[in-house]
Amino acid sequence: MRPLEGILVLDFSQYLAGPSAALRLADLGARVIKVENPKTGDNSRHLSLKNMFSDGDSVNFQAINREKESFAADLKNPHDLQMVKRLVAQADVLVENFRPGVMKKFGLDWEGTSALNTRLVYATVTGYGTEGPWRSKPGQDLLVQSLSGLAYMNGNGDQPPTPFGISIVDTFTGTHLTEGVLACLVRRAKTGRGGRVEVSLLESALYLQLEGLTTYFNGNHQLPIRSKVNNAHPYVGAPYGIYETKDGYIAISMGSVLEVGKILSCEALQAYPDPDSWFPQRDEIKQILCEHLRTRTTGEWLALLDQAHYWSSEVLDWKQMSESDGFQALHFVQDIHRCGNTPLYTTRCPIHYNGELLRTQKGAPRLGEDGEKIIADFQLDGKEAEER
């Protein structure tokens, strides 16, 4: 058994942050039911990456919503709303990311649902919280990266701020929401009462910058200055960065400039014996390394660095990474299926439980496909629900 088997989660959320939290709970064994608008469903069904669709839904929607069931309900319809409330009364967790006030209109806000079910854990994702001048701004990953200062940390000093190439804020917000839900479930096991968990995209983005912001707040509020040469972390000195070699790229972690100079036979680095100089003079030190590392291949440099136990790595693209022995050993790709449909390949849950991998072949549901089963399982047709 997975640790959350027997837990019922209602996923009212859309796009990535909320659904990814519900996905994590599903991976851990919870039964997750997406409650969707019968006309449109989760809007990410129609939002694709690289125009990739399968069986009428975007591929990324299917990856984020695997292992779930779909219950189509028009919350403006009194009959449908009553069925949803009967479902809420039997649920353990509710996840939502509507604009503030939307759930309240249907009596499905925290106050309304907790009156129906005192054991319910109510989990909300917002863009910027429920107070302050930004509360009504669009909560979208790129915008939050920009407003939070996260994009300002990337790229070289003479380049514009650079966003991450993935939806990093949405993903971590989902992780933080999951943490809150699990903590609330533990508390409920002790007290018998549920609770409310709320995470905003902005707060998750700020939390990701714990190291940097702490340095800023305790360093006379001086803004970080990105290195002009191979910036990797604006508060870390040379040799930290990614460098071009004769046939690719190599990542060199923090350490002694003198030591790396000896390992790589780069005599010019011996001109920097003072560790206190490695941060303020990082650009000139890195420039020396740039020119030196282009003279040999990544494999040749790695052999020297590995022999000396200096932290370093080759830099792989997805093709190289997925074909590597290190990746293959993880068995990290799984194929998920819809009935009678071509399998989709995606990542598995990263958690190991009792020595086992948490894998599944259950794909994302078609819109509303589980309605009849859910109505029967939870007696939503007006009959008295069995006590759980």
C-alpha positions in Angstrom: 0.0 0.0 0.0 1.1 3.5 -0.7 1.1 5.9 2.3 -2.0 7.9 1.2 -4.3 5.1 0.1 -7.7 5.8 1.5 -7.3 9.5 1.2 -9.8 11.3 -1.1 -8.6 14.5 -2.8 -10.8 16.9 -4.9 -8.8 18.8 -7.4 -10.6 22.0 -8.5 -7.4 23.6 -9.7 -6.1 24.3 -13.2 -2.9 24.7 -15.2 0.2 23.5 -13.2 0.7 24.6 -9.5 -2.5 23.2 -8.0 -2.7 20.1 -10.3 0.9 19.3 -9.7 0.2 19.2 -5.9 -2.7 16.9 -6.5 -0.5 14.8 -8.7 2.0 14.4 -5.9 -0.8 13.2 -3.6 -1.9 10.8 -6.3 1.6 9.4 -6.6 1.6 8.7 -2.9 -1.6 6.7 -3.2 -4.5 9.2 -2.8 -7.6 8.9 -4.9 -7.7 12.2 -6.8 -10.9 13.4 -8.5 -10.7 16.5 -10.8 -13.9 18.5 -10.6 -14.1 20.2 -13.9 -16.4 22.5 -15.9 -18.3 20.2 -18.3 -17.8 22.6 -21.3 -14.1 23.4 -21.0 -12.6 21.3 -18.3 -9.2 22.3 -16.9 -8.0 25.0 -19.3 -4.6 23.3 -19.6 -6.3 20.6 -21.6 -6.1 23.1 -24.4 -2.7 24.7 -23.5 0.1 22.9 -25.2 3.9 22.9 -25.2 5.3 22.7 -28.8 1.7 22.2 -30.1 1.7 18.7 -28.8 -1.7 17.1 -28.4 -2.9 13.5 -28.0 -6.4 12.2 -28.0 -7.8 15.7 -27.9 -5.9 17.0 -24.9 -2.4 18.6 -24.6 0.4 16.2 -23.7 1.5 18.3 -20.8 -2.0 18.2 -19.3 -1.9 14.5 -19.5 1.4 14.3 -17.8 0.3 16.6 -14.9 -3.0 14.9 -14.4 -2.1 11.2 -14.7 -3.6 8.9 -12.1 -6.6 11.1 -11.6 -10.4 10.8 -12.3 -12.6 13.4 -13.8 -16.0 14.5 -12.6 -17.7 17.1 -14.8 -20.0 19.5 -12.8 -21.5 22.9 -13.6 -21.2 24.7 -10.3 -23.9 27.2 -11.5 -26.3 24.3 -11.8 -28.0 23.6 -8.4 -28.2 19.8 -9.0 -24.5 19.6 -9.9 -23.5 21.9 -7.1 -25.4 19.7 -4.6 -23.6 16.6 -5.9 -20.3 18.4 -5.5 -21.1 19.4 -1.9 -22.0 15.8 -1.1 -18.6 14.9 -2.5 -16.9 17.6 -0.4 -18.6 16.2 2.7 -16.8 12.9 2.2 -13.4 14.2 1.1 -10.1 14.5 2.9 -8.5 17.3 0.8 -9.7 20.0 -1.5 -7.3 21.8 -3.8 -8.3 25.0 -5.6 -6.7 28.0 -7.4 -9.6 30.2 -8.4 -9.5 33.9 -8.2 -10.3 35.2 -4.7 -14.1 35.1 -4.1 -15.0 32.6 -6.8 -15.4 29.6 -4.6 -17.3 31.7 -2.0 -20.0 32.3 -4.6 -20.8 28.6 -4.6 -20.4 28.0 -0.9 -17.2 26.1 -1.6 -14.8 28.4 0.2 -13.1 27.4 3.4 -15.9 28.6 5.6 -18.5 26.8 3.5 -16.7 23.5 3.1 -15.5 23.3 6.7 -19.2 23.5 7.8 -19.9 20.5 5.5 -16.8 18.6 6.7 -14.8 19.5 9.8 -12.1 17.0 8.8 -11.4 18.7 5.4 -7.9 20.0 4.6 -8.6 23.0 2.3 -5.6 23.9 0.1 -5.4 27.1 -2.0 -2.9 28.4 -4.5 -2.9 32.2 -5.2 -0.6 34.3 -7.3 0.4 36.9 -4.8 -1.6 36.2 -1.6 -5.0 37.7 -0.7 -3.8 41.0 0.5 -1.7 43.8 -0.9 -1.7 45.7 -4.2 -0.6 42.7 -6.3 -3.4 40.4 -5.2 -5.3 40.8 -8.4 -2.3 40.5 -10.8 -2.2 37.5 -13.1 -0.5 34.6 -11.3 1.7 33.3 -14.2 5.1 31.7 -13.9 7.2 34.1 -16.0 5.5 37.1 -14.4 6.3 35.9 -10.9 9.9 35.0 -11.9 10.2 38.6 -13.0 8.5 40.3 -10.0 10.3 38.2 -7.4 13.8 39.0 -8.6 14.4 35.4 -9.6 15.1 36.2 -13.3 17.5 38.9 -12.2 19.8 36.3 -10.8 20.4 34.5 -14.2 22.5 35.4 -17.1 25.8 37.2 -17.3 26.2 40.8 -16.0 26.0 42.4 -19.5 22.8 40.4 -20.4 19.2 41.2 -19.5 17.5 39.2 -16.7 17.0 35.7 -17.8 14.1 33.5 -16.8 14.4 29.8 -16.2 13.5 27.6 -19.2 10.9 25.6 -17.2 7.9 26.6 -15.0 10.0 26.5 -11.9 7.7 28.7 -9.7 4.6 26.7 -10.5 6.4 23.4 -9.8 7.8 24.5 -6.5 4.5 26.1 -5.4 2.9 22.7 -6.0 5.6 21.1 -3.8 5.1 23.6 -1.0 1.4 23.2 -1.2 1.8 19.4 -0.9 4.0 19.9 2.2 1.3 22.0 3.8 -1.4 19.4 3.0 0.6 16.5 4.4 1.4 18.5 7.6 -2.2 19.3 8.0 -3.2 15.6 7.6 -0.7 14.7 10.3 -2.3 17.3 12.6 -5.7 16.0 11.8 -4.7 12.5 12.8 -4.0 13.9 16.2 -6.8 16.4 16.6 -9.6 15.1 14.3 -10.0 18.5 12.7 -8.9 19.7 9.2 -7.4 23.0 8.4 -6.6 25.6 5.7 -3.3 25.6 3.7 -2.5 28.5 1.4 0.6 29.0 -0.8 1.2 31.8 -3.3 3.4 31.7 -6.3 5.2 34.8 -5.1 6.0 33.4 -1.7 7.3 30.1 -3.2 9.5 32.1 -5.6 10.9 34.2 -2.7 11.5 31.0 -0.6 13.6 29.6 -3.5 15.9 32.6 -3.0 16.5 32.0 0.7 20.3 32.1 0.4 20.5 35.1 -1.8 17.8 37.2 0.0 19.4 36.4 3.4 22.7 37.7 2.0 21.0 40.8 0.6 19.1 41.6 3.8 22.2 41.2 6.0 24.6 42.8 3.6 23.5 46.4 3.8 20.9 45.8 1.1 23.5 45.8 -1.7 22.2 44.3 -4.9 24.0 41.3 -6.2 26.2 42.0 -9.2 26.2 39.2 -11.7 29.6 38.1 -13.1 30.2 39.3 -16.6 31.9 36.0 -17.4 30.0 32.7 -17.0 27.7 33.8 -14.2 26.3 30.9 -12.3 25.6 32.4 -8.9 26.0 36.2 -8.3 27.2 35.7 -4.7 29.8 32.9 -5.4 33.3 33.7 -6.6 35.6 32.0 -9.1 35.9 29.4 -10.4 32.2 28.6 -10.0 30.6 28.4 -13.5 30.1 26.6 -16.8 32.9 26.7 -19.3 33.3 25.9 -23.0 35.8 23.2 -23.9 37.1 22.0 -27.2 34.1 19.7 -27.7 31.4 20.8 -25.3 31.0 22.3 -21.8 32.1 21.6 -18.3 30.8 22.7 -14.9 33.3 23.6 -12.2 32.0 24.0 -8.7 33.2 26.1 -5.8 36.7 25.5 -4.6 40.3 26.8 -4.5 41.4 28.8 -7.5 45.0 27.7 -6.8 44.0 24.1 -6.6 42.1 24.1 -9.8 44.9 25.9 -11.5 47.4 23.1 -10.4 45.0 20.4 -11.5 44.5 21.9 -14.9 48.1 23.1 -15.3 46.9 26.7 -15.7 49.8 28.6 -14.3 48.1 32.0 -14.7 45.8 31.2 -11.8 48.8 31.1 -9.4 48.7 34.9 -9.5 45.6 34.8 -7.2 46.9 33.3 -4.0 44.5 35.3 -1.7 41.0 33.6 -1.3 39.5 37.0 -0.6 40.3 38.0 -4.2 38.4 35.1 -5.8 35.0 37.0 -5.5 35.9 40.6 -6.5 38.3 39.4 -9.2 36.1 36.6 -10.4 35.6 37.9 -14.0 39.3 38.0 -14.8 39.9 34.6 -13.1 37.0 33.1 -15.1 38.3 34.7 -18.3 41.6 33.0 -17.8 39.8 29.7 -17.3 37.7 30.2 -20.4 40.7 30.6 -22.6 42.5 27.7 -21.0 39.6 25.2 -21.0 38.9 25.6 -24.7 42.3 23.9 -25.5 41.2 20.4 -24.5 38.1 18.2 -24.5 35.6 17.9 -21.7 36.6 14.3 -21.2 40.3 15.2 -20.8 39.6 17.9 -18.2 37.1 15.7 -16.3 39.7 12.9 -16.0 42.1 15.3 -14.3 39.5 16.9 -12.0 38.0 13.5 -11.1 41.4 12.1 -10.2 41.9 15.0 -7.9 38.4 14.7 -6.4 37.5 18.2 -7.5 33.8 18.8 -7.9 33.0 19.1 -11.6 30.7 17.7 -14.3 30.1 17.5 -18.0 27.1 19.5 -19.2 24.5 17.4 -21.0 21.5 18.2 -23.1 18.4 16.0 -22.7 19.4 13.6 -25.4 22.8 13.0 -23.8 21.4 12.9 -20.3 18.6 10.4 -21.1 21.0 8.1 -22.9 23.5 8.1 -20.0 24.1 5.1 -17.7 23.4 7.4 -14.7 19.9 8.2 -16.0 19.1 4.7 -17.2 19.9 3.4 -13.7 17.1 5.5 -12.3 14.3 4.0 -14.4 12.8 7.4 -14.4 10.6 7.2 -17.5 7.2 5.6 -17.4 4.6 5.1 -20.0 1.0 6.1 -19.2 -2.1 5.0 -21.1 -5.6 6.1 -21.9 -7.8 3.2 -22.9 -7.1 2.2 -26.5 -4.7 5.1 -27.0 -1.0 5.5 -27.8 1.1 5.5 -24.6 2.7 8.7 -23.5 6.2 8.8 -21.9 6.7 10.9 -18.9 8.6 11.1 -15.6 7.7 9.0 -12.5 7.4 10.2 -8.9 10.9 10.8 -7.5 10.0 9.3 -4.1 11.0 5.7 -3.2 8.6 4.1 -0.7 9.7 1.0 1.3 12.4 0.4 -1.4 9.9 0.5 -4.2 9.5 3.0 -7.1 6.1 4.8 -7.2 5.1 4.1 -10.8 1.8 4.0 -12.6 0.4 3.3 -16.1 -2.9 5.2 -15.5 -3.2 8.2 -17.8 -5.1 11.4 -17.3 -8.9 11.2 -17.6 -11.0 12.4 -20.4 -13.3 15.2 -19.4 -16.0 13.8 -17.2 -15.3 10.1 -18.0 -15.5 8.9 -14.4 -18.8 10.7 -13.5 -21.1 7.6 -13.3 -18.6 5.7 -11.2 -18.0 8.6 -8.8 -21.8 9.2 -8.4 -22.2 5.5 -7.5 -19.2 5.3 -5.2 -20.1 8.3 -3.2 -23.9 8.1 -3.6 -24.1 11.6 -5.0 -27.6 11.0 -6.6 -29.3 12.1 -3.4 -29.3 8.9 -1.4 -27.8 9.0 2.1 -24.0 8.6 1.8 -22.6 5.8 3.7 -20.5 6.9 6.7 -16.9 6.7 6.0 
